[in-house]
Amino acid sequence: MKTVMIMLALLLAGTAIMAQDKESDFQSIEVFGQTIKYIEKGEGETLILLHGLGSNSERWIKNMDALSKDYNVIALDQIGFGYSDKPLMPYSGSTLVEFLNEFLIQKGIGKATLIGNSMGGWVAALFAILHPEKLDKLILVDPAFLLGLPKDTNIDEIYSFANPTTLAAMKAYISKIYFQNEVLLSEHALKEGLMKKIGWNDGYTVYHILKSLKSGQDLLNDKLDMVTAKTLIIHGRQDAVVPIQTIERLHKEIQNNKLILYEQSGHSPMYTEPELFNEDVLKFLK
């Protein structure tokens, strides 16, 4: 039971990573009266990068430059996370999709490709079902939450695990998320990660997302075949968060998809193997 809950906690997989981006590097836009922060680079067809639970757009720091050579790339801090506003409201997958859709409207983007990691993959897949006419292609990177949480999940324990308040807790958290990346376990990186995590103050959002999943909201168990966009699934074989059985089911039930497995990657292959990831994404898009 303890092991199950720890593995579930790792679904949060969104702790701050060491990056040069600061809030001042972000652009702002108002969506439903709330300030949404984002980083935008490049020109051409639009790619929207969606981070995981408890993370922000810095997760894509190693991908922006490569992808923006050929595309207009937008890394979004989703509502309730990162540097974006965090209104006190019940959060769910539908909430994030609604804000994403309005963001596209405010930006004048008629159609885009969505690239989502972990929780971002859930949001992207849900968007693909609710707004298929606005989606070009879909890329799911170690996607979490599409099939929900086990019935015996204790969200209070997951919440506590996912909101470290000491360096030791941060180290334990990071160790389970990234595969073979000692740089993120340095004292400097841990301090910076803990400082950002506390500063983002996204615990309320995280808890309500978990609560919505616990109640069975926005699950795609019987809707995977409704994803009709051309889809790429990228999964790290060493992922301690999302089991390969989940990925195999997505591969079987989502229409028109291609699966790529990275043997030496964990839950965030776009960060730990960025050159390979960028190459595969660009090849798929072209």
C-alpha positions as CSV (number, residue, x, y, z in Angstrom):
1,M,0.0,0.0,0.0
2,K,2.8,2.4,0.9
3,T,4.6,1.7,-2.3
4,V,1.4,2.3,-4.3
5,M,0.9,5.7,-2.7
6,I,4.5,6.7,-3.3
7,M,4.2,5.8,-6.9
8,L,1.0,7.8,-7.2
9,A,2.7,10.7,-5.6
10,L,5.3,10.6,-8.3
11,L,2.6,11.4,-10.8
12,L,3.0,14.9,-9.6
13,A,6.4,14.8,-11.3
14,G,6.5,18.6,-11.6
15,T,9.0,20.0,-9.2
16,A,10.9,23.0,-10.3
17,I,14.0,22.3,-12.3
18,M,17.2,24.4,-12.5
19,A,16.7,26.9,-15.2
20,Q,17.7,30.4,-16.2
21,D,14.1,31.6,-16.8
22,K,12.8,34.2,-14.4
23,E,9.3,35.6,-14.2
24,S,10.6,38.7,-16.0
25,D,11.3,36.5,-19.0
26,F,7.6,35.7,-19.4
27,Q,4.9,37.4,-21.4
28,S,1.4,37.9,-19.9
29,I,-2.1,37.7,-21.2
30,E,-5.5,38.0,-19.5
31,V,-7.8,34.9,-19.7
32,F,-11.1,35.0,-17.9
33,G,-9.8,37.9,-15.8
34,Q,-6.7,36.0,-14.7
35,T,-3.1,36.6,-15.7
36,I,-1.5,33.7,-17.6
37,K,2.3,33.7,-18.1
38,Y,4.0,32.1,-21.1
39,I,7.2,32.1,-23.1
40,E,6.9,32.4,-26.8
41,K,9.6,32.0,-29.5
42,G,9.8,31.5,-33.2
43,E,7.4,31.8,-36.2
44,G,5.2,29.5,-38.2
45,E,2.7,26.9,-37.1
46,T,2.0,26.9,-33.4
47,L,3.2,24.4,-30.8
48,I,1.8,24.6,-27.3
49,L,3.9,23.0,-24.6
50,L,2.0,21.9,-21.5
51,H,3.8,21.0,-18.2
52,G,3.0,18.5,-15.5
53,L,1.3,18.9,-12.1
54,G,3.2,21.1,-9.8
55,S,5.6,22.3,-12.5
56,N,5.7,25.2,-15.0
57,S,6.9,26.0,-18.5
58,E,10.6,25.8,-17.4
59,R,10.2,22.1,-17.9
60,W,10.7,22.8,-21.6
61,I,13.9,24.9,-21.2
62,K,15.9,22.5,-23.3
63,N,13.4,22.2,-26.2
64,M,12.3,25.8,-26.9
65,D,15.3,26.9,-29.0
66,A,15.4,23.8,-31.2
67,L,11.7,23.7,-31.9
68,S,11.3,27.4,-32.4
69,K,13.7,27.3,-35.4
70,D,10.8,26.0,-37.5
71,Y,7.7,26.8,-35.4
72,N,6.0,29.4,-33.2
73,V,6.5,27.7,-29.8
74,I,4.6,28.7,-26.7
75,A,5.4,27.2,-23.3
76,L,2.5,27.9,-21.0
77,D,2.2,28.2,-17.3
78,Q,-1.2,26.7,-16.9
79,I,-3.8,28.5,-14.7
80,G,-3.0,27.7,-11.0
81,F,0.7,26.9,-11.7
82,G,4.1,28.5,-12.0
83,Y,3.9,32.3,-12.4
84,S,0.3,32.4,-13.6
85,D,-2.5,33.5,-11.3
86,K,-3.9,31.0,-8.8
87,P,-7.5,31.8,-8.1
88,L,-9.1,29.7,-5.3
89,M,-11.5,27.6,-7.2
90,P,-12.2,23.9,-7.8
91,Y,-9.6,22.8,-10.4
92,S,-10.1,19.9,-12.8
93,G,-8.9,18.8,-16.2
94,S,-11.9,20.6,-17.8
95,T,-10.8,23.8,-16.0
96,L,-7.3,23.6,-17.6
97,V,-8.8,22.8,-21.0
98,E,-11.2,25.8,-20.8
99,F,-8.4,28.2,-20.0
100,L,-6.2,26.7,-22.7
101,N,-9.0,27.1,-25.3
102,E,-9.6,30.8,-24.2
103,F,-5.8,31.4,-24.3
104,L,-5.8,30.3,-28.0
105,I,-8.8,32.5,-28.7
106,Q,-7.1,35.5,-27.0
107,K,-3.9,34.9,-29.0
108,G,-5.8,34.5,-32.3
109,I,-4.5,30.9,-32.8
110,G,-7.0,28.9,-34.8
111,K,-5.2,25.6,-34.7
112,A,-2.2,24.3,-32.8
113,T,-0.2,21.1,-32.0
114,L,-0.2,20.3,-28.3
115,I,2.8,18.7,-26.6
116,G,2.0,17.6,-23.0
117,N,4.1,16.0,-20.4
118,S,2.6,14.1,-17.4
119,M,-0.5,16.0,-16.4
120,G,0.0,18.1,-19.5
121,G,-0.6,15.0,-21.6
122,W,-3.9,14.5,-19.9
123,V,-4.9,18.1,-20.6
124,A,-3.8,17.8,-24.2
125,A,-5.7,14.5,-24.8
126,L,-8.8,16.0,-23.2
127,F,-8.5,19.0,-25.4
128,A,-8.1,16.7,-28.4
129,I,-11.6,15.2,-27.6
130,L,-13.4,18.5,-26.7
131,H,-11.9,20.7,-29.4
132,P,-10.7,18.4,-32.2
133,E,-11.2,21.1,-34.8
134,K,-8.5,23.3,-33.1
135,L,-5.9,20.5,-32.9
136,D,-3.3,19.9,-35.6
137,K,-1.3,17.1,-34.0
138,L,-0.9,15.6,-30.5
139,I,2.3,14.6,-28.7
140,L,2.0,12.8,-25.3
141,V,5.2,12.6,-23.3
142,D,4.9,10.1,-20.4
143,P,1.3,11.1,-20.0
144,A,-0.3,10.7,-16.6
145,F,-3.9,10.8,-15.2
146,L,-5.7,9.8,-18.5
147,L,-6.9,6.6,-16.8
148,G,-7.4,8.2,-13.3
149,L,-6.2,7.1,-9.9
150,P,-6.7,3.8,-8.1
151,K,-9.7,3.7,-5.8
152,D,-7.7,3.4,-2.6
153,T,-5.6,6.5,-3.3
154,N,-5.0,8.8,-0.3
155,I,-4.7,12.2,-1.8
156,D,-3.6,13.8,1.5
157,E,-0.5,11.6,1.6
158,I,0.2,12.3,-2.1
159,Y,-0.2,16.0,-1.5
160,S,2.3,16.0,1.4
161,F,4.8,14.0,-0.6
162,A,4.5,16.3,-3.6
163,N,5.0,19.5,-1.6
164,P,8.5,19.1,0.0
165,T,9.5,21.7,2.6
166,T,13.0,20.5,3.4
167,L,16.1,19.8,1.2
168,A,16.0,16.1,2.2
169,A,12.4,15.8,1.0
170,M,13.2,17.6,-2.2
171,K,16.1,15.2,-2.8
172,A,13.8,12.2,-2.3
173,Y,11.3,13.7,-4.6
174,I,13.7,14.6,-7.4
175,S,15.4,11.2,-7.2
176,K,12.2,9.4,-8.1
177,I,11.3,11.7,-11.0
178,Y,14.5,11.9,-13.1
179,F,16.6,9.0,-14.3
180,Q,20.4,9.4,-14.3
181,N,20.5,13.1,-13.7
182,E,22.8,13.9,-10.8
183,V,23.0,17.6,-11.7
184,L,19.5,18.1,-10.3
185,L,20.6,16.5,-7.0
186,S,23.4,19.0,-6.3
187,E,22.9,21.2,-3.2
188,H,22.5,24.3,-5.4
189,A,19.9,22.8,-7.6
190,L,17.9,21.4,-4.7
191,K,17.9,24.8,-2.9
192,E,16.8,26.5,-6.1
193,G,14.1,23.9,-6.7
194,L,12.8,24.1,-3.2
195,M,12.7,27.9,-3.3
196,K,10.8,28.0,-6.5
197,K,8.4,25.2,-5.5
198,I,7.5,27.1,-2.3
199,G,7.4,30.4,-4.1
200,W,4.9,29.2,-6.7
201,N,2.5,28.3,-4.0
202,D,0.5,25.9,-6.1
203,G,-0.4,23.5,-3.4
204,Y,-4.1,24.4,-3.5
205,T,-4.2,23.7,-7.3
206,V,-2.4,20.4,-6.9
207,Y,-4.8,19.3,-4.1
208,H,-7.9,20.1,-6.1
209,I,-6.6,18.4,-9.3
210,L,-6.0,15.3,-7.2
211,K,-9.5,15.6,-5.7
212,S,-11.1,15.9,-9.1
213,L,-9.3,12.8,-10.2
214,K,-10.2,10.9,-7.1
215,S,-13.9,11.6,-7.9
216,G,-13.5,10.4,-11.5
217,Q,-13.7,13.7,-13.3
218,D,-12.5,14.0,-16.9
219,L,-11.1,10.5,-17.2
220,L,-10.5,9.0,-20.7
221,N,-10.8,5.3,-19.9
222,D,-13.6,4.7,-22.5
223,K,-12.8,7.7,-24.7
224,L,-9.3,7.1,-26.0
225,D,-10.6,6.1,-29.4
226,M,-12.2,9.6,-29.6
227,V,-8.7,11.1,-30.0
228,T,-8.5,11.4,-33.8
229,A,-5.6,13.7,-34.3
230,K,-2.3,12.2,-35.5
231,T,-0.5,11.3,-32.3
232,L,3.0,10.6,-31.1
233,I,3.5,9.0,-27.8
234,I,7.0,9.2,-26.2
235,H,7.7,7.3,-23.0
236,G,10.8,6.7,-20.9
237,R,11.3,3.0,-20.2
238,Q,12.7,3.9,-16.8
239,D,9.7,6.0,-15.8
240,A,8.9,5.3,-12.2
241,V,5.6,7.2,-12.5
242,V,3.6,6.0,-15.4
243,P,3.7,2.2,-15.9
244,I,4.4,0.8,-19.4
245,Q,1.0,-1.0,-19.2
246,T,-0.7,2.4,-19.3
247,I,1.3,3.5,-22.3
248,E,0.6,0.2,-24.1
249,R,-3.1,0.7,-23.6
250,L,-2.9,4.3,-25.0
251,H,-1.0,2.9,-28.0
252,K,-3.6,0.3,-28.6
253,E,-6.7,2.5,-28.2
254,I,-5.8,5.9,-29.6
255,Q,-6.3,6.1,-33.3
256,N,-3.4,6.9,-35.7
257,N,-0.6,7.0,-33.2
258,K,3.1,6.1,-33.1
259,L,4.9,5.0,-30.0
260,I,8.6,5.7,-29.3
261,L,10.3,4.2,-26.2
262,Y,13.5,5.7,-24.7
263,E,15.4,3.0,-23.0
264,Q,17.5,5.3,-20.7
265,S,14.9,7.9,-19.9
266,G,12.5,8.4,-17.0
267,H,9.4,10.6,-16.6
268,S,10.9,13.7,-18.3
269,P,12.7,12.6,-21.5
270,M,12.5,16.0,-23.0
271,Y,14.7,17.3,-20.2
272,T,17.1,14.3,-19.8
273,E,17.5,13.5,-23.5
274,P,16.6,16.8,-25.2
275,E,18.6,16.2,-28.4
276,L,16.9,12.9,-29.1
277,F,13.5,14.3,-28.1
278,N,13.8,17.4,-30.2
279,E,14.8,15.3,-33.2
280,D,11.9,12.9,-32.9
281,V,9.4,15.6,-32.4
282,L,10.6,17.6,-35.4
283,K,10.6,14.4,-37.5
284,F,7.0,13.6,-36.5
285,L,5.8,17.1,-37.2
286,K,7.3,17.2,-40.7
